[in-house]
Amino acid sequence: MKNCFLKSLVLAAAVSAGIAALAEPKAPKWLVLDKLTYQADVDQTAFSGADALLLTTLVQANKYKCLDRDAYDTAAREQGFGANVQLVPAGYSMRGEIVQLVPTGKTRTVQNTPLTEYIATVSLRANDLRTQQPYEAETLRVAHYCQTHKDMLVHVVRRVALAILMRDYPMYIMDADEDDGELTLSYGRDFISPGEQYEVRRRKAIVDEDTGDTVYKEKTVGVCEVTDVGKNTSTAKLVSGKAKVKDVLRFYENAERFAVPPVAPAPVAAPAPAPAPVEKEISAKPLPSKKPRIAVAPFFSKRNAFTVQGVTIPTRNWLDDMADHLNTFLTQTDSFKVLDRSFGPEIDRELARIVNDPNASPNDVSRLSNKLAADYLIVAEVTFSDVMSPGTDFATGLPLPPPSTLFAEVRFKCIVAPTTQIAWADVVRLDSSRFGGTAEVFSSNSSATAAGLVMEAIWRRLAPADFARNEAARAAAAKAAEEQQKAAPVQEQVAPQPGVQVGF
C-alpha cells in the first residue's frame, strides 16, 4: 500500500513537471537583418522599401527581438548623453538576395482587371552570430497574379518573413475538425493568403546519444490549401493525404529548406535564494510609475521637395514641422519625459564647459548626462508622392478637392536606446483628399495629422494604461456633450470663423 502511494506521488510530480514544461513559452531569439541584395538583371525599383517593410513585418510578429543596424549610429550618439549603448549579440543574421523576377506568360482576369503571373526567386542565408556557423540557404519561389511587377513587393516580403519565422517557429496544425475536414493553422493574414498550398509534414524528435542534440525526422503525409485567413490563425482544407494536430507545414513549391540548427542543452538554473524576511512594511501606497524618456531623432526622406497645388515645399520643412508636432503631442499626453534633441549643439557646449571647468565636480557630467539620456528613440523615414493641382468646377468656378492619391507614408520605429532593440514599428499613410486650403495650410495640417497618428501608436504601445484612461475620458466627454446638446433648446447657429484647428 505504501509503495502504491509513493508511485502515485512520483507520477503526479512527473505529470506536473511535464505540464509546466509544455506551458513554458520559448525564449525569444535575437535577429539581425542585413540589407537585401540583388542580382545584376533584377529591377530593384520593384522592391523599393522592402527592407523596412520586412523589418516591420517581423517586429509585429512579436516572436523575435529584432535589431536595427541603421538606427545603431543614431542610438550610439546617445552614449554622449549618458546612455550605455551596447549592441546585444543576436542569435541569427539573415541575408536575402533577390535572384529573379520574371513574368510567366500566364494571365487571368479578376473583376475586369487583367493580371499577369510573376515569379520571384529569393535566396536566404542564415548565420549564427555566436558561433559563426553558417546554415544552408533556402530558395523561395513566390508566384502571384498582379497588374505590375511592383505589386509583387508585399507578397515577396510576406513569404520571406514567413520563411524566417518558420525557421524557429514552424507553422503547424492547431486543430482538426473531423466533421468538415477543416484545419486550423497557426499563422494569420499577415503571412499567408487564401489559395496557397502547403505540405503537411509529420515530425518525430530523435535525440543523438553521442552529442545530446535533438534532430527531427520528417515525412510528407498530405497537402492542404488555405481557404480563409484570420488575424492570428487561418483555415485550410486537406487536398490529399492525411493530417492531424501538431503536424507542421512546409512551402509546397520549395524543395530546399533550412537545416535545423542544433539545440543547445538548457543550462541548469541555480536554486533561487530564500527571500529576506520583511521586518517592517514601509509604505502601503504604490510607488509612482517612472515615465519613459523619449527623444525624437531627425526624420529622413530621400526626396528633397514635393509639390502641392503647383507650390514646391522643401521636404526638410515638412519633416521638422512633423517632429515639432510629435514632440508637442507626446508632451501633452503627460505619460513621457520628452527630450528635445534640437538643442544638441547647446547641450554639447554645456558638457564641454563642465569638462573644461577646473572647479567642476566629476559628478556634474554624470548628473547632467543621466538627465539627458533617452530610454527610447523615435526614428522615421518618410516617402512622398506628389499631389496634383485640383481642377475647377465648370458650373461654380470653385476649385475641386485634390484627387484621392497617397500623399505621404511614414515608416517609424521606436528604438530602445541602450540596446537598439526595436520596441515597435509601424507605417502611417496619409491621403491627400483629407486636406485642403493653400499649400502652406495643406503642409501644416498634413504634418500635424501624421504626428498625431504616430503619437497615438506610441502612446498605445508604451503607456497602454494612460492611453486607455484617455480614451475612456474622451468617450465619456463626447457622450455628455451629446446628451447636453439634446437637452439644450435650439439656438441660432453662429457661422464659424476661418482658421485651422489641429488636434489629436
Long-range contacts (C-beta under 8 A, 24 or more apart in sequence): 26-168, 26-169, 28-63, 28-64, 28-65, 29-64, 29-65, 29-90, 29-91, 29-92, 29-168, 30-64, 30-65, 30-66, 30-67, 30-88, 30-89, 30-90, 30-91, 30-92, 30-129, 31-58, 31-64, 31-65, 31-66, 31-67, 31-90, 31-91, 31-92, 31-94, 31-164, 32-66, 32-67, 32-69, 32-90, 32-92, 32-93, 32-94, 32-129, 33-58, 33-66, 33-69, 33-94, 34-69, 34-93, 34-94, 34-95, 34-96, 36-96, 36-97, 36-98, 37-95, 37-96, 37-97, 37-98, 38-97, 38-98, 39-97, 39-98, 39-99, 39-100, 41-100, 42-98, 42-99, 42-100, 42-101, 43-101, 43-149, 44-98, 45-150, 46-101, 46-149, 46-150, 46-152, 46-153, 47-98, 47-153, 47-156, 48-153, 49-153, 49-383, 49-411, 50-153, 50-156, 50-157, 52-381, 52-411, 53-153, 53-154, 53-157, 53-411, 53-427, 54-96, 54-157, 54-160, 54-161, 55-413, 55-422, 55-425, 56-411, 56-413, 56-425, 56-426, 56-427, 57-157, 57-158, 57-161, 57-190, 57-191, 58-161, 58-164, 58-165, 59-413, 59-422, 59-424, 59-425, 60-190, 60-425, 60-426, 61-161, 61-165, 61-190, 61-191, 63-165, 63-168, 63-169, 64-165, 64-168, 65-90, 65-421, 66-421, 66-422, 67-419, 67-420, 67-421, 67-422, 68-413, 68-415, 68-420, 68-422, 71-377, 71-379, 71-413, 71-415, 71-420, 71-422, 72-420, 74-297, 74-377, 74-379, 74-415, 75-377, 75-415, 75-417, 75-420, 78-295, 78-373, 78-374, 78-377, 78-417, 78-418, 80-348, 80-351, 80-369, 81-347, 81-369, 81-372, 81-373, 81-374, 82-366, 82-368, 82-369, 82-370, 82-372, 82-373, 83-373, 83-374, 83-417, 83-418, 84-418, 85-417, 85-418, 85-419, 85-420, 86-418, 86-419, 87-419, 87-420, 88-419, 88-420, 88-421, 89-129, 89-130, 90-129, 91-128, 91-129, 91-130, 92-126, 92-127, 92-128, 92-129, 92-167, 93-126, 93-127, 93-129, 94-124, 94-125, 94-126, 94-127, 94-164, 95-124, 95-125, 95-126, 95-127, 96-122, 96-123, 96-124, 96-125, 96-160, 97-122, 97-123, 97-125, 98-122, 98-156, 99-123, 99-139, 101-149, 101-152, 103-149, 104-143, 106-145, 107-145, 108-145, 110-145, 113-147, 114-147, 115-145, 115-146, 115-147, 116-145, 116-146, 116-147, 117-143, 117-144, 117-145, 118-143, 118-144, 118-145, 118-146, 118-149, 118-152, 119-143, 120-152, 120-155, 120-156, 122-156, 122-159, 122-160, 124-160, 124-163, 124-164, 124-258, 126-167, 126-258, 128-261, 133-261, 135-258, 135-259, 135-261, 136-256, 136-257, 136-258, 136-259, 137-256, 138-163, 138-254, 138-256, 138-257, 138-258, 139-254, 139-255, 139-256, 140-251, 140-254, 141-253, 141-254, 143-253, 155-193, 158-190, 158-191, 158-192, 158-193, 159-251, 161-191, 162-187, 162-191, 162-192, 163-251, 163-258, 165-191, 166-250, 167-258, 170-248, 170-249, 171-198, 171-248, 171-249, 172-246, 172-247, 172-248, 172-249, 173-200, 173-243, 173-244, 173-245, 173-246, 173-247, 173-248, 173-249, 174-233, 174-245, 175-245, 176-243, 176-244, 176-245, 181-237, 181-238, 182-227, 182-235, 182-236, 182-237, 183-224, 183-235, 183-236, 183-237, 183-238, 183-243, 184-233, 184-234, 184-235, 185-226, 185-233, 185-234, 185-235, 185-236, 185-249, 186-233, 187-232, 187-233, 187-234, 188-229, 188-230, 188-231, 188-232, 188-233, 188-234, 189-229, 189-230, 189-231, 189-234, 192-226, 192-229, 192-234, 193-226, 193-229, 194-226, 194-227, 194-228, 194-229, 195-225, 195-226, 196-225, 196-226, 196-252, 197-223, 197-224, 197-225, 197-226, 197-239, 197-252, 197-253, 198-223, 198-224, 198-225, 198-226, 198-236, 198-249, 198-250, 198-251, 198-252, 199-223, 199-249, 199-250, 199-251, 199-252, 200-224, 200-238, 200-241, 200-242, 200-243, 200-247, 200-248, 200-249, 201-247, 201-248, 201-249, 201-250, 202-247, 203-246, 203-247, 203-248, 211-262, 212-265, 213-262, 213-263, 214-262, 214-263, 215-260, 216-260, 218-248, 221-247, 223-252, 224-249, 291-335, 291-336, 291-337, 292-335, 292-336, 292-337, 292-375, 292-376, 292-462, 292-463, 293-336, 293-337, 293-338, 293-339, 293-373, 293-374, 293-375, 293-376, 294-330, 294-336, 294-337, 294-338, 294-339, 294-374, 294-375, 294-376, 294-377, 294-378, 294-458, 294-462, 295-338, 295-339, 295-340, 295-341, 295-374, 295-376, 295-377, 295-378, 295-417, 296-323, 296-326, 296-327, 296-330, 296-338, 296-341, 296-377, 296-378, 297-341, 297-377, 297-378, 297-379, 298-323, 298-341, 299-323, 299-379, 299-380, 299-381, 299-382, 300-379, 300-380, 300-381, 300-382, 301-381, 301-382, 301-383, 301-384, 302-383, 303-383, 303-384, 306-384, 306-385, 306-386, 306-387, 307-386, 307-387, 308-386, 308-387, 308-439, 308-442, 308-443, 309-387, 309-389, 309-390, 309-402, 309-438, 309-439, 309-442, 310-389, 310-439, 311-439, 313-439, 313-443, 315-382, 315-384, 317-443, 318-382, 318-408, 318-443, 318-446, 318-447, 319-382, 321-443, 321-444, 321-447, 321-448, 322-382, 322-410, 322-447, 322-448, 322-450, 322-451, 323-451, 325-447, 325-448, 325-450, 325-451, 325-452, 325-502, 326-378, 326-451, 326-454, 326-455, 328-451, 329-451, 329-452, 329-455, 329-504, 330-455, 330-458, 330-459, 333-455, 333-459, 333-463, 333-466, 333-470, 334-466, 335-459, 335-462, 335-463, 335-466, 335-467, 336-462, 336-463, 339-372, 339-374, 347-372, 373-417, 374-417, 375-416, 375-417, 375-418, 376-414, 376-415, 376-416, 376-417, 376-423, 376-462, 377-414, 377-415, 377-417, 378-412, 378-413, 378-414, 378-415, 378-454, 378-458, 379-412, 379-413, 379-415, 380-410, 380-411, 380-412, 380-413, 380-454, 381-410, 381-411, 381-412, 382-408, 382-409, 382-410, 382-411, 383-408, 383-409, 383-411, 384-408, 387-432, 387-442, 401-433, 401-436, 402-432, 402-433, 402-435, 402-436, 403-432, 403-433, 404-431, 404-432, 404-433, 405-431, 405-432, 405-433, 406-430, 406-431, 406-432, 407-431, 407-432, 407-435, 407-446, 408-446, 408-450, 410-450, 410-453, 410-454, 412-454, 412-457, 414-458, 414-461, 414-462, 423-461, 423-462, 424-457, 424-458, 424-461, 424-462, 426-457, 428-453, 428-454, 428-457, 437-500, 441-500, 444-500, 444-502, 445-500, 445-502, 448-502, 449-502, 451-504, 452-502, 452-503, 452-504, 455-504, 456-504
